[in-house]
């Protein structure tokens, strides 16, 4: 049985993620830009459906990379 991963658009979650990715692009280093754009295009192409576990990991890594150092050091 295949598992389908998706980001629901309930409460605009997919739109919020895409907006967050856009915001991350404004602060991204040059070497990060291509992978961020690729991730966004993959999410848009599938409308947030059939996301691979690798894409989920990329989303999490992307979001965590923009957590301020002061927040990371608290734990």
N, C-alpha and C positions, 0 to 999 in steps of 0.2 A: 504494500500500500504506500503510495507516494504522499508525502506531506506537502501541502501548499502553504507557504509563508506569504503573508501580505501585510501591508499597512493600511488600515481602514481609513476611510475618509470621514468616518463618523467624527463629529466635532472638529472637522477640518484637520485631522492629524497629519495626513499626507501633505496638505498645503503648508502646514506649520513646519514640517520637516524640510520641505523644499525651500521655504523662506529662510530657515536656519542655515541650510547649506549655502544659499546665496550670501548670507551674512558671513559665513566662514570663508567664502571666496575673497571677500574684501580684505581679510586679515591674513590670508594664506601666503606662505612662501612660494616663490616661483616654481620650485620643484614639486609642490603639492597640487598646483592648480589643475594639471591634466587629469590626475586621478579623481579629484573632486568633481570636475566637470563630467567625467565618464560616469561616475556614480549617479549624479543627478540625471543624466540622459537615460541611464538604464532604468531608473525609477519612473521617469516620465514615459518611457516607451512602453512599460508594462502597467502603467497606471497604478503602481504600488502593489501589483499582484505577481505571484510567482517569484518572490524575492529569494535568492539563494542564501544559504547560511553565510557564505563568504561576503555577500553584500551587507548582511546584517552586521557582521564583524567590522566591515569597512565603515558603516554608519556609526557604530559605537566608537571605533578608533578615531574617526573624524571629530565627533562631538567631544570626546575626552581630550583630544589634542588642544582644544580651545578652552579648557578649564584653567582658570588662573592658577599660577603657582601657589599663591597663598591658600587657596582652597585645597590643593593637593597635599600641602604640607600639614594640614590640620589633622589628618588621620594618622 
